[in-house]
Amino acid sequence: MAGAASALFLLDIKGRVLVWRDYRGDVSAVQAERFFTKLIEKEGDQDAQDPVVYDNGVTYMFVQHNNVYLMTASRQNCNAASLLLFLHRVVDVFKHYFEELEEESLRDNFVVVYELLDEMMDFGYPQFTEAKILSEFIKTDAYRMEVTQRPPMAVTNAVSWRSEGIRYKKNEVFLDVVESVNILVNSNGQIVRSEVVGALKMRTYLSGMPECKLGLNDRVLLEAQGRSSKGKAIDLDDIKFHQCVRLARFENDRTISFVPPDGAFDLMTYRLSTQVKPLIWVEAQIERHSRSRMEITVKARSQFKERSTATNVEIELPVPADATNPNVRTSMGSAAYAPESDALSWKIKSFPGGKEYMLRAEFKLPSITAEEAAPERKAPIRVKFEIPYFTVSGIQ
């Protein structure tokens, strides 16, 4: 990595320095004030809020978490992406130690914070950031007198995320695919935006230093192997792997080969930009019978196979701010009026595939409006649900 960080600062929400660790001796605490002044100058300007700020020969890179700013200052030409990723890893490690990273937890744990910062970065270069391995030789109770410990082997190994000598009676691996779908549909029923964000979550209980290989129905891989890729193959975008995956192997022949950490971790995350049809289709009709009464009819239809079932379905229907006395009938589930969010919330515990359910609601509108009142803004209907054992992308 070209260039190194000069110092790492942890600031509170008002820009006061809580902790700072100088790695190269070429910046001072004044840099924190300079950075915060720059930050305040840009506060009102949405376009100028970059995570990288340059001022007078020093580059500042920062992330905000709760009421704490984590910031690195550098006089060299650094790889900004890797230092920003390092700051996110620092947040993860602190959360592992203190449950939550905020000003109070930093004030309570100065000793541990300095120990961690010393181990995670050396002379401005990120070292190892795996919380499980750090916790093997940096014990949280810093005041407890103990025999000095050797750092675990993992620190000096090529595999810094897994300790040696792990033993299980039964070797098991669990792999879950969790996908979230964000779809926006306009009033004509056309899909405006559709994207799938997925993660391969893994739990490993394996002995020794296991070498795992994983194959996916990835179009590039299938075509490289000369197999036909009709139907089942998928195009993955923005793939991000856990550090244990051998990227060179993936670049060469698209096999995912790795020595996994012990326990639970995210092996990879990905995005699919292909158009997905809405899994639960909702149609709403609003009739105003008079100025003081309106009726809403809603049809919800599940557009997936019958063997799958959507759970915890919640359909939120916006209603005028002055609506009162709802009279609601549903063919399935329960509906409740939520005046604090000006909406009617229809909840269905279990929604099998290929089914259609209805809701009818009648509202009174007591407010008196002018004849040529401005048209009210129409907020979108929101649909939230989960489908266990079902992937939108068809990843296998």
C-alpha positions, 0 to 999 in steps of 0.5 A: 500500500503506497503511503501511510497514515501519520496519526489516528484521532477519535473525536467527539461530536463537538470535535474535541479529541478523545484519543489520538495515536501518533504513528509517524511523528509528522502531525500534531493535535492541531490537525484535529482542530483544522479537520473539524473547522473544515468539516463545519465549513462544509456542513451545509453543503450536501455535495461537498461532504466527502469522506476525504478532506485535503488541507495544507499538505495533510489529507484527512479521511474520516467516518462517523459512528454514533457520536464519535468521528474516527479520522486518520491524518496523513502527509503521504499519498495514501490509498484512501479506500484501504484506510477508510476500510481500516476505520470501519474495521476499527469500529467493528473491533471496538464493538466486539470489545465494548458492545457499542462504540460511543464516547462513553465506552471510549472514556471507560476503556482508554487503556484497551483502546490504546492497546488495540490501536498499537496492535492494529496499526504499525508505523501508519500501516494497517496490521491485523484487524480480526477481532477474534484473534485480537481478543486472544491476547488483548484481554479486556480487563486490563487491570488484571495481573497475569503472566505475560502471554505470547501473541497467538500464532495467527498474528504471524501466520499467513492466515491471520483470521484463524487460530491453530489447534481448533478441534471439533468432534463433528465437522459441520458447515452451515451456509445461508443466503440472505437476499434483500430486494428493493423495488419501486413501482409507479402508479401505472404498474411499471418497475422504476427501480429494482435491485437485489442485495445478497449475502452468503452467511457461513458458520463453520465448525471445522477442525484444523486448517480446512481448505474449503471450495465453493462453486456457484451457478455464476454465468462467467464460471459456467461459460469458462468451463464450456457448460451451457448457462441457459436458465439457471446461471446468474450475473453477479455484480459488485462482489465483495469477499471476506479476506479469507477468500483467495482472490487470485484463484477467483480471478483465474477460474472463478472458484471460491477457495478459502480457509474459513474463520471459526464460527459465523462470518459473511463469506461474500456480499453481492448485488444483482441489477437484473429486473425482478418482478414484485413478489407481492403485488399490491393494487389500491383503489381510493374512492371519495364518496363525499368530502367527508368520507373515503373508501380504500380497497386493496388487493394483495397478490403473491407472485411466487410459487405455492411451495414458498410462504412469505412471513411477517407481511406488513403493508402500509397504506398512507391515508389523509392526515385528518382521517378518523374512525376507520371501519376495516374489513380484511379477508386475512390478517389484521389491520390497525390505524396508526395515526402517528404515521398517517397510515393504515398498517395491514399485517399478515403472519403467513402469505402462501404463494399464488394467493390473493387477499383483500382489505376494505377500509372506510374513513371519515374526513372531518376537516373542511377544505376549500373548493379548489384545495391544493391536491394532497401529495400521494405517498407510496404504499410500502410492502415489507416481508420475508420469505424463508428458503427462497432466493430471488436471484436463484443463486445455487 
